[in-house]
Amino acid sequence: MTIRNAVVGDVDAIRRIATHSWETDYRGVLTRETVETAVNDWYAPERIEAELGAERTAVLVAERDEELVGFAHATWSEEDANGYILRIYVHPDHRRERVGRELLEGTCDALVARGVERINAMVLSENRPGVEFYEQFGFEFVDERPTSIGDETYPESRYVLEPEAGSDSLFT
């Protein structure tokens, strides 16, 4: 498997992964209409392309056998040395294959290389697999705040990891 920076040619695959992930992960949490609206808004091709060219943004993809199977999206602030993992999604057909772990490692490494000292990860509080994913890698719950998706408000949890200075790898 290869973890690499996303390019414009990856936009359709990113949208496909996001759609399948939202339909799977948020079943019972979000309505079908809310999922459809959010995916069409947040993952509109022009919006993804803009993120690929943004100055303090990293969009990584996981590629296996010439197929994209996951992606991660993060940003950072140079002023306070905080990084923010906005999303990590793995196509449901490729879960439990270490794809998420490798995306997380690559994203954290990219953030640390840019001077980030604290990595924040946001996940809808009711997304138990997402919450458990971050917790298993040592992220600690910090707080919960409301976030809007479509016309609805949902609780979103923030988890934080503070990598050790000089560490070769965040996860052993």
N, C-alpha and C positions, 0 to 999 in steps of 0.2 A: 504494500500500500504506500502511496505517496501523499504527503501533505504539502500543498503548495499554495501560493497566492492565487486567488481567483482572477480570471480574465473575462473580458466581455463575452467570449464564446461560452462561458459557463452559466450565463444568466438563466437560460431555460431550465437547465438541470437544477439550479438553486431553487427556482420556483417550484419545480416538481417535488423536490425533497421537502421544501417547506409545506406544500399542500398535503402530502402524505403524512408528514409528521404532525401537523395541526389536526388533521382528521383523526389520527390515532391517539395523540396525547391529550387532546382536549375534549374527547367524546365524553359526554356527561358533565362537562364543566362549562363549555361554551355551546351555544346553539349552532346548528349547521350554518345558518345565515351569518352569524357573527364570524365564524371561521372563514367563510367565503369572502366576506367583506374585508376582513383583516388581511388575508393572504393577497387579495387583489390590490389592496392599498399598500401594505408594507413591502410587498414583493413585486410591485409593478416593475417591468423591465427598466424603465428610465430611472427609477429610484435605486435599484440595485446597481446600475451602471454608474450613477452619481456616487454611491458609496465606494465603488472600486477606485474612483479617482480622488476621493477625499483625502485631505492632508494627514489627519490623525485618525485614520481608520485602517483596520486590518480585516480583510475578508479572506479566509483560508478555505480550501476545499480538500476533501479526502477523495482520492482517486484509486480505484482498484480495477485492474483489468480493463483500463481505458473507459471506465464508467465512474461518474461522480456518485458517491454514496453518502456524503455528508458535507456540511459546511459550518463555519464559525464566523461570527461577526463581532468585532471588538473595537473599542476606541480608547483614547487616553487623554489625560490632561498633563501638560508639562508643568503647569503652575503648582499643582499639589501632589504630583507623582502618583496619581490614581489611574488605574486602568479599569475598564468596564467591559465585561463579557456580556454582550447584549443577547446573543443567542448561539447555541450549538444545537444543530439538528442532524440526526442520522436517519436515513431512510429506514422505515420499520423492517424491511427485508434484510437489513444489514446490522441490526442491533446484536449485542452480545458477541461482537467480533473485534472488540478493542478500537473501533473507529472513533467513538466518542472520546476515549482516553487519549488517543493520538491527536485528535483535534484540540482537546483541552491542553495537552502538553505543548503543542505547537503554538497555540494562542498565548499561553502564559509565557513561553520563551520569547515570543515576539514582543510582548508587553514589557517584560523585564529588560530586553535589549534596548528598549526605548526609555529606560530610566524609571519605569513604574516600580513602586515599592509596596503598593497595596492593590490587590486585584479584587474587584467587586463583580459579583455575578448575580443577575436578576432572573427570577423564575416565578411564574404564577404559583402562589401558595398551594393551590389545589392540584398542581401537577406533581404528584408524588414521585414518579420516576425521575423527574428533573431535580427535585429536592434531594432525593437519595443519591443521585449522581454527584452533585457537588459535595454533599456531606462525606461521601466515601473517599474523596480526595483531600479532605482536611479543611474545606471551607467551613467557616463558622457563621451561624445565623446572627445577623446584626439587628435587622428591623423589618417591619412590614409596612408598606404604604399602598395607597390605592393607585391603580393605573387604569386608563381607559382603553377599551377595545371596542370599536364601533360606538354604539350609544350606551354601552354598559360600563360599569366600574367593577373591577376585581381586585382582590388583595394580591400584591406582589411582594415576595420575600427577597431580601438582599442578603447575600452571603459574602464573606470576605476571607481572603487568603493573603497572608503576608509572607512572601518567600524569604528564606534565609539568605542573607548577603553571602555571595561567593559560592552558593550551592550550584553544583553541576546540573542537577535535575531536581525539579520540584516534586516529582513522584517516583518512588522507588518500587 
